[in-house]
């Protein structure tokens, strides 16, 4: 790629695209983790509190 401006630009564009894709996947995983943690802590809607029986 040294000296090839077009190839360097394409490589940079591919790199940026893959970085955006990785960030989107991390955000999705974080959202799933938050749901899991809320459920683990009894924070979901169908959870009964100890005194609600």
Secondary structure per residue as TSV (DSSP state, phi and psi in degrees):
chain	resnum	aa	ss	phi	psi
A	1	X	-	360.0	-14.8
A	2	X	T	-57.2	120.0
A	3	X	T	86.2	-9.0
A	4	X	-	-101.1	94.6
A	5	X	H	-62.3	-40.9
A	6	X	H	-65.4	-45.0
A	7	X	H	-65.0	-38.9
A	8	X	H	-64.6	-40.8
A	9	X	H	-64.5	-42.0
A	10	X	H	-65.0	-40.6
A	11	X	H	-65.1	-40.7
A	12	X	H	-65.0	-41.6
A	13	X	H	-63.9	-42.2
A	14	X	H	-63.9	-39.4
A	15	X	H	-64.9	-45.8
A	16	X	H	-62.6	-42.3
A	17	X	H	-61.0	-45.4
A	18	X	H	-67.4	-33.4
A	19	X	H	-66.7	-42.4
A	20	X	H	-63.2	-40.9
A	21	X	H	-63.7	-43.1
A	22	X	H	-63.1	-41.4
A	23	X	H	-63.8	-39.6
A	24	X	H	-63.6	-40.7
A	25	X	H	-66.1	-37.3
A	26	X	H	-65.7	-43.7
A	27	X	H	-61.4	-41.7
A	28	X	H	-63.9	-42.0
A	29	X	H	-65.3	-39.2
A	30	X	H	-64.0	-39.9
A	31	X	H	-63.6	-43.9
A	32	X	H	-63.4	-38.3
A	33	X	H	-64.0	-41.9
A	34	X	H	-62.4	-41.4
A	35	X	H	-62.7	-46.0
A	36	X	H	-58.9	-45.0
A	37	X	H	-66.4	-38.7
A	38	X	H	-62.2	-42.8
A	39	X	H	-66.8	-40.3
A	40	X	H	-61.8	-36.2
A	41	X	T	-87.9	7.6
A	42	X	T	76.4	22.0
A	43	X	-	-91.0	2.9
A	44	X	S	-81.4	163.6
A	45	X	T	-60.6	-36.9
A	46	X	T	-85.9	1.0
A	47	X	-	-73.0	136.7
A	48	X	-	-94.6	140.0
A	49	X	-	-84.2	159.5
A	50	X	T	-57.9	-36.2
A	51	X	T	-89.4	3.4
A	52	X	-	-91.8	14.9
A	53	X	-	-88.2	360.0
